[in-house]
Amino acid sequence: MSRPLLFLDVDGPLNPWAAKPERRPDGYTTIRVALQPGRALRVWLNPSHGAALLGLDYDLCWATTWMDAANRWIAPVIGLPELPYVDFGTDLFALRPDGVHWKTEAIVAYAEGRPFAWVDDEQTPADEEYVAAHHGAPALLHHVSPHLGLREEDFGALARFAATLRP
């Protein structure tokens, strides 16, 4: 049996973008990323997160607006190898009338019935309902505060969920 997937958002869980702008959180480093010419984005990353994520019993996958750019900019800083990513294509930022996040349908499709956990700072009960109705395997939608980023308690919750899936 394959391991569950762990879908990773960057902004919020890995980059606590909503933390006080004048104060980088302890343990984080700052990088400047020019995803668009002439506009540098400040990103705070914790180099210890890569090892912590790799230590979990999951297959990791990016589920972020960064898509493949996360492999160039984020992975090397936190010590992750190149990871697969969900390609959101034309659904990137597309608003849905049912209130389901624009990532949710693509994540469920990508999972193809495999159990998964998804860490993000934007899920709502509408996403929980969508996943329950359209995904036949166990799933954990784990909200991470964009003020704090991934913390020890979050890694614990992810480890506990993965442990419930072992035979």
VEXLUM-618253 format. One line per field, with one value per residue: residue number from 1; y, x, z of N, C-alpha, C, O in turn. Coordinates in nm, 4 decimals. Example, Ala and Ser with C-alpha at 12.3 -4.5 7.8 and 13.67 -1.06 7.14 Angstrom:
num = c(1,2) .
nc2 = c(-0.5690,-0.2250) .
nc1 = c(1.3190,1.2850) .
nc3 = c(0.7800,0.7080) .
cac2 = c(-0.4500,-0.1060) .
cac1 = c(1.2300,1.3670) .
cac3 = c(0.7800,0.7140) .
cc2 = c(-0.3300,0.0030) .
cc1 = c(1.3200,1.2900) .
cc3 = c(0.7800,0.7870) .
oc2 = c(-0.3319,0.1138) .
oc1 = c(1.4236,1.3409) .
oc3 = c(0.8465,0.8039) .
END
This chain:
num = c(1,2,3,4,5,6,7,8,9,10,11,12,13,14,15,16,17,18,19,20,21,22,23,24,25,26,27,28,29,30,31,32,33,34,35,36,37,38,39,40,41,42,43,44,45,46,47,48,49,50,51,52,53,54,55,56,57,58,59,60,61,62,63,64,65,66,67,68,69,70,71,72,73,74,75,76,77,78,79,80,81,82,83,84,85,86,87,88,89,90,91,92,93,94,95,96,97,98,99,100,101,102,103,104,105,106,107,108,109,110,111,112,113,114,115,116,117,118,119,120,121,122,123,124,125,126,127,128,129,130,131,132,133,134,135,136,137,138,139,140,141,142,143,144,145,146,147,148,149,150,151,152,153,154,155,156,157,158,159,160,161,162,163,164,165,166,167) .
nc2 = c(-0.1188,0.2200,0.5189,0.7868,1.0982,1.4189,1.7280,2.0354,2.3714,2.6821,2.9675,3.0747,2.8108,2.7357,2.9779,3.2165,3.4532,3.6434,3.7184,3.9619,4.2261,4.3612,4.1937,3.9100,3.5719,3.3647,3.1362,3.1428,3.2236,3.4834,3.5193,3.6707,3.6800,3.6950,3.6489,3.7744,4.0032,4.2817,4.2917,4.2067,3.9543,3.9146,3.6381,3.4270,3.1535,2.8439,2.6656,2.4166,2.2896,2.1237,1.8770,1.7935,1.7574,1.5582,1.3566,1.2681,1.0247,1.0324,1.0890,1.3642,1.6583,1.9514,2.1923,2.4600,2.8073,2.8615,2.6435,2.4644,2.6426,2.6364,2.4305,2.5433,2.7744,2.7375,2.4689,2.4172,2.5889,2.4953,2.2370,2.0298,1.7731,1.7888,1.8094,1.6568,1.8442,1.9949,2.0926,2.3679,2.4947,2.6571,2.6968,2.8351,3.0584,3.0814,3.1753,3.0058,2.9476,2.7942,2.8313,2.6652,2.6219,2.7228,2.5411,2.2926,2.0997,2.0225,1.9113,1.6900,1.5466,1.4985,1.3326,1.0915,0.9006,0.8208,0.8272,1.1432,1.4315,1.7804,2.0754,2.4078,2.7572,2.8460,2.6838,2.5981,2.5127,2.4455,2.3284,2.1001,1.9670,1.9276,1.7559,1.5353,1.4529,1.3897,1.2371,0.9234,0.8199,0.8406,1.1744,1.4628,1.7895,2.0306,2.3186,2.5866,2.8537,3.1617,3.3503,3.2202,2.9929,2.6534,2.4542,2.2735,2.1439,2.1139,1.9374,1.7195,1.6629,1.5895,1.3613,1.1953,1.1574,1.0197,0.7881,0.6691,0.5503,0.3334,-0.0222) .
nc1 = c(0.0839,0.0550,0.1991,0.0188,-0.0640,0.0828,-0.0212,0.1223,0.0976,0.2576,0.2563,0.1636,0.1512,0.4341,0.5594,0.5075,0.3340,0.1627,0.2678,0.4034,0.5110,0.7540,0.9067,1.0824,0.9924,1.1244,1.3838,1.3483,1.4489,1.5138,1.4210,1.4363,1.2240,1.1813,0.9264,0.7807,0.8965,1.0744,0.9401,0.9970,0.9383,0.9019,0.9924,0.9572,1.1212,1.1590,1.4401,1.4434,1.2078,1.2046,1.3406,1.1714,0.9298,1.0061,1.0459,0.7958,0.5353,0.4591,0.4011,0.5265,0.3880,0.3616,0.1064,0.0267,0.0177,0.2613,0.3353,0.5462,0.7560,0.8053,0.9836,1.2202,1.2614,1.1731,1.2069,1.5002,1.5860,1.4652,1.5457,1.4281,1.3794,1.3291,0.9877,0.6758,0.3985,0.0754,-0.0821,-0.2553,-0.3498,-0.5876,-0.7608,-0.6415,-0.6764,-0.9485,-1.2728,-1.5366,-1.8871,-1.9965,-1.8431,-1.6295,-1.2807,-1.0531,-0.8436,-0.9270,-1.0851,-0.8981,-0.6978,-0.8285,-0.8764,-0.6106,-0.5239,-0.6476,-0.8062,-0.6340,-0.5455,-0.5052,-0.3402,-0.3806,-0.2180,-0.2855,-0.3729,-0.6208,-0.8501,-1.1994,-1.5167,-1.6680,-1.4840,-1.4144,-1.6613,-1.6822,-1.4626,-1.5374,-1.7628,-1.6626,-1.4346,-1.3242,-1.1512,-0.9697,-0.9119,-0.7384,-0.7870,-0.5902,-0.5703,-0.3423,-0.2141,-0.1536,-0.0135,0.1619,0.2754,0.3864,0.3996,0.5200,0.2929,0.1364,0.2876,0.2670,-0.0101,-0.0289,0.1356,-0.0094,-0.2465,-0.1459,-0.0620,-0.3041,-0.3733,-0.2194,-0.2018) .
nc3 = c(0.0000,-0.0851,0.0528,0.2177,0.0550,0.1036,0.0690,0.0088,0.0836,0.0162,0.0922,0.3932,0.5442,0.5088,0.4587,0.6718,0.6002,0.7130,0.9529,1.1840,0.9889,1.0298,1.1776,1.1593,1.2082,1.4763,1.3980,1.1269,0.7911,0.5535,0.2182,-0.1042,-0.3721,-0.7160,-0.8802,-1.0690,-1.3105,-1.1807,-0.9407,-0.6295,-0.3951,-0.0499,0.1389,0.4101,0.5457,0.7178,0.7704,0.9011,0.8447,0.6169,0.6806,0.8865,0.7475,0.5651,0.7449,0.8085,0.7466,0.4598,0.1072,-0.0427,-0.1942,-0.3860,-0.3429,-0.4358,-0.5310,-0.6305,-0.7747,-0.9910,-0.9465,-0.6774,-0.6438,-0.7355,-0.5763,-0.3059,-0.2075,-0.2066,0.0003,0.2329,0.2390,0.0856,-0.1625,-0.5219,-0.5855,-0.6903,-0.8291,-0.7995,-1.0845,-1.1382,-1.3596,-1.5665,-1.3598,-1.1594,-0.9058,-0.9657,-0.8879,-0.7210,-0.7333,-0.5294,-0.3077,-0.2569,-0.2286,-0.4852,-0.5218,-0.4310,-0.5855,-0.7823,-0.6215,-0.5092,-0.7456,-0.8265,-0.6211,-0.6759,-0.5332,-0.3302,0.0168,0.1845,0.3263,0.3633,0.3931,0.4529,0.4523,0.3910,0.3775,0.4119,0.5729,0.3453,0.1759,0.3207,0.3080,0.0303,-0.0188,0.1392,-0.0026,-0.2557,-0.2468,-0.1829,0.0079,0.3253,0.4420,0.5496,0.6121,0.6998,0.8728,0.8806,1.0578,0.8979,1.0329,1.1926,1.0671,0.9922,1.2809,1.5711,1.6783,1.4504,1.2926,1.4605,1.4470,1.1785,1.1760,1.3496,1.2006,0.9740,1.1034,1.1674,0.9335,0.8851,0.8463) .
cac2 = c(0.0000,0.3411,0.6146,0.8960,1.2203,1.5402,1.8446,2.1475,2.5090,2.7580,3.0909,3.0435,2.7044,2.7422,3.1200,3.2836,3.5860,3.7367,3.7548,4.1051,4.2495,4.4120,4.0985,3.7738,3.4748,3.2914,3.0149,3.1623,3.3018,3.5641,3.5199,3.7610,3.6039,3.7761,3.5651,3.8649,4.1013,4.4100,4.2861,4.1059,3.9100,3.8696,3.5070,3.3744,3.0076,2.7799,2.5571,2.2877,2.2298,2.0172,1.7502,1.7546,1.7060,1.4310,1.2586,1.2211,0.9076,1.0801,1.1312,1.5084,1.7162,2.0924,2.2345,2.6009,2.8925,2.8583,2.5237,2.4152,2.7402,2.5961,2.3470,2.6307,2.8768,2.6989,2.3391,2.4215,2.6633,2.4164,2.1038,1.9284,1.7416,1.8305,1.7393,1.6773,1.9546,2.0017,2.1989,2.4216,2.5395,2.7717,2.7129,2.9155,3.1729,3.0869,3.1739,2.9114,2.9959,2.7129,2.8654,2.5709,2.6852,2.6876,2.4298,2.1692,2.0015,1.9730,1.8262,1.5633,1.4757,1.4551,1.2232,0.9693,0.8034,0.7938,0.9110,1.2593,1.5464,1.9040,2.1885,2.5338,2.8579,2.9009,2.5910,2.6315,2.3978,2.4073,2.2370,1.9741,1.9032,1.8842,1.6388,1.4234,1.4090,1.3522,1.1613,0.8050,0.7759,0.9358,1.3002,1.5608,1.9272,2.0868,2.4630,2.6409,2.9989,3.2342,3.4335,3.1361,2.8884,2.5185,2.4447,2.1373,2.0850,2.0777,1.8148,1.6131,1.6288,1.5176,1.2285,1.1160,1.1189,0.9147,0.6651,0.6047,0.4857,0.2100,-0.1452) .
cac1 = c(0.0000,0.1355,0.1814,-0.0726,-0.0059,0.0773,-0.0243,0.1842,0.0884,0.3755,0.2254,0.0806,0.2179,0.5804,0.5927,0.4049,0.3268,0.0831,0.3378,0.4348,0.6024,0.8847,0.9749,1.0909,0.9768,1.2440,1.4150,1.3219,1.5415,1.4436,1.4674,1.3639,1.1930,1.1251,0.8438,0.7447,1.0052,1.0615,0.8642,1.0525,0.8495,0.9722,0.9451,1.0226,1.1217,1.2289,1.5186,1.4187,1.0829,1.2274,1.3679,1.0505,0.8336,1.0567,1.0339,0.6570,0.5069,0.3807,0.4627,0.5044,0.3475,0.3251,-0.0298,0.0519,0.0214,0.3986,0.3463,0.6827,0.8522,0.8389,1.1042,1.3361,1.2804,1.1396,1.2663,1.6420,1.6057,1.4216,1.6059,1.3439,1.4145,1.2265,0.8629,0.5690,0.3108,-0.0556,-0.0885,-0.3906,-0.3884,-0.6778,-0.8380,-0.5641,-0.7508,-1.0866,-1.3745,-1.6462,-2.0107,-2.0301,-1.7547,-1.5178,-1.1548,-1.0164,-0.7485,-0.9839,-1.1217,-0.7753,-0.6286,-0.9027,-0.8489,-0.4713,-0.5104,-0.6980,-0.8539,-0.5366,-0.5588,-0.4170,-0.3525,-0.3555,-0.1925,-0.3120,-0.4285,-0.7424,-0.9634,-1.3215,-1.6068,-1.7104,-1.3819,-1.4338,-1.7808,-1.6498,-1.3746,-1.6177,-1.8575,-1.5987,-1.3105,-1.3644,-1.0487,-0.9508,-0.8450,-0.7263,-0.7629,-0.5308,-0.5500,-0.2224,-0.2239,-0.0521,0.0618,0.2567,0.3374,0.3872,0.4577,0.5320,0.1588,0.0906,0.3583,0.2068,-0.1411,-0.0042,0.1876,-0.1204,-0.3361,-0.0783,-0.0597,-0.4366,-0.3882,-0.1383,-0.2790) .
cac3 = c(0.0000,-0.0930,0.1620,0.1832,0.0010,0.1845,-0.0184,0.0797,0.0384,0.0579,0.1639,0.5098,0.6194,0.5059,0.4630,0.7537,0.5393,0.7932,1.0765,1.1865,0.8763,1.0693,1.2652,1.1069,1.3172,1.5192,1.3236,0.9840,0.7104,0.4536,0.0800,-0.1938,-0.4927,-0.8241,-0.9667,-1.1782,-1.3250,-1.1144,-0.8159,-0.5393,-0.2888,0.0699,0.1829,0.5302,0.5456,0.8282,0.7134,0.9676,0.7996,0.5192,0.7501,0.9597,0.6494,0.5135,0.8521,0.8175,0.6630,0.3466,-0.0175,-0.0462,-0.3218,-0.3762,-0.3785,-0.4116,-0.6504,-0.6788,-0.8581,-1.0073,-0.8945,-0.5399,-0.6508,-0.7574,-0.4745,-0.1680,-0.1716,-0.1666,0.1256,0.3480,0.2335,0.0218,-0.3004,-0.6168,-0.5572,-0.7877,-0.7910,-0.8616,-1.1854,-1.1302,-1.4926,-1.5778,-1.2362,-1.0652,-0.8510,-1.0160,-0.7827,-0.7429,-0.6699,-0.4125,-0.1964,-0.2467,-0.2693,-0.6225,-0.5218,-0.3764,-0.6881,-0.8446,-0.5239,-0.5039,-0.8714,-0.8237,-0.5237,-0.7400,-0.4359,-0.2231,0.1374,0.1819,0.4157,0.2894,0.4821,0.3850,0.5427,0.3317,0.3679,0.4849,0.5787,0.2093,0.1230,0.3930,0.2507,-0.1055,-0.0097,0.1906,-0.1062,-0.3822,-0.2252,-0.1076,0.1033,0.4342,0.4101,0.6568,0.5689,0.8204,0.8639,0.9447,1.0679,0.8212,1.1272,1.2648,0.9864,1.0500,1.4150,1.6235,1.6913,1.3162,1.2561,1.5422,1.3896,1.0532,1.2102,1.4048,1.0910,0.8955,1.1844,1.1622,0.8034,0.8793,0.8807) .
cc2 = c(0.1244,0.4330,0.7199,1.0133,1.3309,1.6576,1.9671,2.2804,2.5796,2.8755,3.0663,2.9358,2.7151,2.8857,3.1907,3.4314,3.6884,3.7692,3.9036,4.1363,4.2978,4.3111,3.9571,3.6760,3.4033,3.1645,3.0274,3.2427,3.3761,3.5427,3.6214,3.6880,3.6974,3.6838,3.6445,3.9692,4.2323,4.4092,4.1719,4.0786,3.8643,3.7392,3.4661,3.2238,2.9552,2.6597,2.4210,2.2190,2.1165,1.8827,1.7012,1.6964,1.5709,1.3203,1.2054,1.1071,0.9446,1.0890,1.2788,1.5569,1.8631,2.1112,2.3839,2.6794,2.8957,2.7463,2.4817,2.5134,2.7090,2.5073,2.4300,2.7183,2.8280,2.5723,2.3492,2.4896,2.5786,2.2715,1.9952,1.8976,1.8008,1.7440,1.7541,1.7911,1.9412,2.1198,2.2487,2.4801,2.6618,2.7931,2.7968,3.0429,3.1830,3.0764,3.0777,2.9633,2.9174,2.7396,2.7692,2.6416,2.6364,2.5727,2.2941,2.0636,1.9404,1.8805,1.6903,1.4817,1.4203,1.3337,1.0894,0.8614,0.7660,0.8783,1.0298,1.3510,1.6684,2.0148,2.3174,2.6305,2.9107,2.8037,2.6386,2.5056,2.3538,2.3110,2.0998,1.8963,1.8511,1.7570,1.5175,1.3666,1.3514,1.2682,1.0444,0.7558,0.8778,1.0603,1.3898,1.6954,2.0012,2.2346,2.5036,2.7930,3.0667,3.3320,3.3543,3.0382,2.7541,2.5184,2.2991,2.0689,2.0398,1.9481,1.6961,1.5684,1.5498,1.3760,1.1399,1.0692,1.0058,0.7817,0.5936,0.5278,0.3574,0.0900,-0.2018) .
cc1 = c(0.0879,0.1043,0.0793,0.0065,-0.0147,0.0905,0.0202,0.1568,0.2149,0.3356,0.1199,0.1510,0.3706,0.6318,0.4836,0.3926,0.2520,0.1472,0.3713,0.5417,0.7413,0.9645,0.9697,1.0761,1.1083,1.2602,1.3969,1.4335,1.4597,1.5056,1.3824,1.3483,1.1287,1.0485,0.7957,0.8561,0.9736,0.9862,0.9166,0.9551,0.9347,0.9095,1.0264,1.0091,1.2037,1.3060,1.4956,1.2919,1.1024,1.2487,1.2446,0.9456,0.8777,1.0476,0.8929,0.6345,0.4112,0.4671,0.4262,0.4730,0.3123,0.1802,-0.0357,0.0461,0.1617,0.4180,0.4930,0.7882,0.8902,0.9629,1.2303,1.3657,1.2658,1.2151,1.4137,1.6658,1.5684,1.4698,1.5153,1.3985,1.3082,1.1032,0.7673,0.4802,0.1772,-0.0533,-0.2325,-0.4402,-0.4782,-0.7641,-0.7654,-0.6415,-0.8961,-1.1853,-1.4865,-1.7708,-2.0493,-1.9393,-1.6395,-1.3926,-1.1171,-0.9160,-0.8153,-1.0137,-0.9972,-0.6981,-0.6969,-0.8762,-0.7067,-0.4540,-0.5574,-0.7354,-0.7555,-0.5702,-0.4629,-0.4436,-0.3157,-0.3369,-0.2024,-0.3667,-0.5622,-0.8600,-1.0800,-1.4066,-1.6571,-1.6109,-1.3923,-1.5516,-1.7530,-1.5653,-1.4534,-1.7099,-1.7888,-1.4725,-1.3421,-1.2653,-1.0377,-0.8741,-0.8463,-0.6972,-0.7182,-0.4993,-0.4260,-0.2353,-0.1152,0.0271,0.1764,0.3333,0.3301,0.4611,0.4587,0.3958,0.1040,0.1577,0.3026,0.0733,-0.1243,0.0459,0.0755,-0.2162,-0.2736,-0.0789,-0.1949,-0.4558,-0.3083,-0.2236,-0.2437) .
cc3 = c(0.0000,0.0254,0.1208,0.1248,0.1056,0.0888,0.0611,0.0103,0.0874,0.1465,0.2710,0.5906,0.6230,0.5147,0.5437,0.7146,0.6252,0.9286,1.0706,1.0818,0.9152,1.1524,1.2091,1.2232,1.3488,1.4368,1.1731,0.9196,0.6054,0.3171,0.0042,-0.3265,-0.5945,-0.9192,-1.0879,-1.1884,-1.2531,-0.9832,-0.7284,-0.4252,-0.1709,0.1161,0.3048,0.5291,0.6625,0.7724,0.7788,0.9175,0.6997,0.5848,0.8249,0.8641,0.5944,0.6184,0.8716,0.7189,0.5489,0.2219,-0.0337,-0.1870,-0.2995,-0.4187,-0.3491,-0.5418,-0.7096,-0.7807,-0.8698,-0.9558,-0.7497,-0.5386,-0.6692,-0.6369,-0.3309,-0.1257,-0.1301,-0.0315,0.2462,0.3423,0.1796,-0.1167,-0.3936,-0.5929,-0.6747,-0.7388,-0.8628,-0.9579,-1.1886,-1.2620,-1.4913,-1.4538,-1.1309,-1.0318,-0.8989,-0.8992,-0.8215,-0.6722,-0.5441,-0.2928,-0.1754,-0.2993,-0.4089,-0.6294,-0.4995,-0.4817,-0.7529,-0.7503,-0.5153,-0.6306,-0.8723,-0.7325,-0.5804,-0.6388,-0.3261,-0.1011,0.1269,0.2991,0.3324,0.3910,0.4021,0.4886,0.4926,0.3227,0.4544,0.4980,0.4407,0.1468,0.1894,0.3332,0.1104,-0.1013,0.0388,0.0829,-0.2297,-0.3685,-0.1331,-0.0040,0.2162,0.3880,0.5327,0.5929,0.6941,0.7993,0.9430,0.9436,0.9852,0.9079,1.1896,1.1778,1.0563,1.1830,1.4588,1.6336,1.5558,1.2697,1.3353,1.4867,1.2600,1.0805,1.2649,1.2948,1.0090,0.9718,1.1809,1.0329,0.7894,0.9174,1.0158) .
oc2 = c(0.1331,0.4249,0.7400,1.0245,1.3353,1.6838,1.9987,2.2986,2.5406,2.8827,3.0407,2.9658,2.7045,2.9104,3.2217,3.5208,3.8084,3.8397,3.9640,4.0793,4.2771,4.3396,3.8924,3.6941,3.3837,3.0941,2.9336,3.3197,3.3352,3.5473,3.6532,3.6407,3.7696,3.6458,3.5888,4.0182,4.2861,4.5138,4.0553,4.1708,3.7856,3.7302,3.4700,3.1710,3.0143,2.5616,2.3186,2.1010,2.0221,1.7849,1.5814,1.5974,1.4799,1.2025,1.1078,1.0947,0.8956,1.0956,1.3138,1.5039,1.8960,2.0535,2.4275,2.6240,2.9292,2.7539,2.4648,2.4716,2.7509,2.5091,2.3904,2.7350,2.8729,2.5698,2.2940,2.4511,2.5884,2.1920,1.8803,1.9843,1.8565,1.6218,1.8510,1.8298,1.8842,2.2331,2.1785,2.5117,2.7597,2.8947,2.8261,3.1249,3.2848,2.9807,3.0690,3.0176,2.9671,2.6778,2.7892,2.7117,2.5226,2.5109,2.1918,1.9489,1.8195,1.7820,1.5869,1.3606,1.3068,1.2426,0.9843,0.7446,0.6876,0.9905,1.0194,1.3499,1.6614,2.0456,2.3342,2.5904,3.0097,2.8393,2.7083,2.4022,2.2357,2.2211,1.9966,1.7756,1.7412,1.6610,1.4080,1.2457,1.2722,1.2324,1.0641,0.6583,0.9887,1.0516,1.3921,1.7129,2.0305,2.2706,2.4611,2.8529,3.0339,3.3906,3.4120,3.0031,2.7424,2.5746,2.2124,1.9507,1.9392,1.8600,1.5853,1.4486,1.4541,1.2812,1.0222,0.9547,0.9074,0.6755,0.4710,0.4465,0.2817,0.0975,-0.3033) .
oc1 = c(0.1840,-0.0016,0.0558,0.1276,-0.1082,0.1978,-0.0358,0.1892,0.2724,0.3762,0.0032,0.2060,0.4302,0.7375,0.3777,0.4355,0.2757,0.0875,0.3676,0.6507,0.8368,1.0771,0.8650,1.1403,1.1925,1.1631,1.4264,1.5032,1.3483,1.6277,1.2705,1.4456,1.0340,1.0991,0.7731,0.9047,0.8633,0.9697,0.8842,0.8975,1.0279,0.7876,1.1494,0.8990,1.3046,1.2443,1.5258,1.2710,1.0235,1.1829,1.2163,0.8801,0.7962,1.0421,0.8729,0.7062,0.2985,0.5898,0.3082,0.5241,0.2412,0.1359,-0.0953,0.0671,0.1787,0.5080,0.5590,0.8996,0.9964,1.0391,1.3371,1.4816,1.3393,1.2794,1.4500,1.7565,1.6324,1.4382,1.5240,1.4569,1.2087,1.1126,0.7753,0.4858,0.1679,-0.0260,-0.3215,-0.5584,-0.4489,-0.8327,-0.8214,-0.6686,-0.9608,-1.1815,-1.5258,-1.7609,-2.1256,-1.9561,-1.5590,-1.3972,-1.1459,-0.9036,-0.7642,-0.9713,-0.9922,-0.6393,-0.6300,-0.8557,-0.6849,-0.3776,-0.5107,-0.7006,-0.7894,-0.6189,-0.3548,-0.5498,-0.2315,-0.4288,-0.1377,-0.4024,-0.6128,-0.9624,-1.0624,-1.3727,-1.6861,-1.6501,-1.3805,-1.5426,-1.7962,-1.5940,-1.4374,-1.7325,-1.8494,-1.4105,-1.3823,-1.2933,-1.0898,-0.7832,-0.9427,-0.5946,-0.7984,-0.4133,-0.4067,-0.2640,0.0026,0.1247,0.2756,0.4464,0.2747,0.5699,0.4041,0.3831,0.0334,0.0921,0.2925,0.0459,-0.1977,0.0028,0.0669,-0.2614,-0.3407,-0.0945,-0.2001,-0.5478,-0.3268,-0.3066,-0.2999) .
oc3 = c(0.0763,0.0877,0.0016,0.1436,0.1856,0.0345,0.1660,-0.1071,0.1889,0.2625,0.2417,0.6966,0.7302,0.5728,0.4891,0.7875,0.6115,1.0099,0.9634,1.0856,0.8404,1.1930,1.2113,1.3267,1.2611,1.4093,1.0991,0.9857,0.5726,0.3017,0.0446,-0.3852,-0.5633,-1.0248,-1.1954,-1.0864,-1.2627,-0.9204,-0.7509,-0.3672,-0.1877,0.1310,0.3027,0.5134,0.7010,0.7310,0.7174,0.9457,0.6983,0.5494,0.8269,0.8967,0.5790,0.5834,0.9439,0.6196,0.5419,0.2296,-0.0379,-0.2857,-0.2045,-0.5180,-0.2506,-0.6498,-0.8268,-0.8644,-0.7672,-0.9242,-0.7038,-0.4420,-0.6226,-0.5991,-0.2430,-0.0208,-0.0262,0.0422,0.3509,0.4309,0.2229,-0.1816,-0.3472,-0.5817,-0.7501,-0.6221,-0.9715,-0.9180,-1.2367,-1.2756,-1.4227,-1.4425,-1.0253,-1.1195,-0.8745,-0.8218,-0.9379,-0.5622,-0.4612,-0.1876,-0.0844,-0.4004,-0.4458,-0.7352,-0.5451,-0.4676,-0.7756,-0.7949,-0.5144,-0.6230,-0.9147,-0.7640,-0.5363,-0.6562,-0.2374,-0.1155,0.0689,0.3614,0.2429,0.4670,0.2987,0.5994,0.5453,0.2642,0.5544,0.4405,0.4214,0.0724,0.1233,0.3106,0.0756,-0.1729,-0.0152,0.0778,-0.3019,-0.4686,-0.0184,0.0658,0.2051,0.3055,0.6092,0.5272,0.7828,0.7189,1.0569,0.8400,0.9995,0.8611,1.2341,1.2112,1.1657,1.1960,1.3906,1.6019,1.5475,1.2140,1.2827,1.4799,1.2353,1.0147,1.2299,1.2961,0.9779,0.9117,1.1905,1.0239,0.6941,1.0079,1.0569) .
END
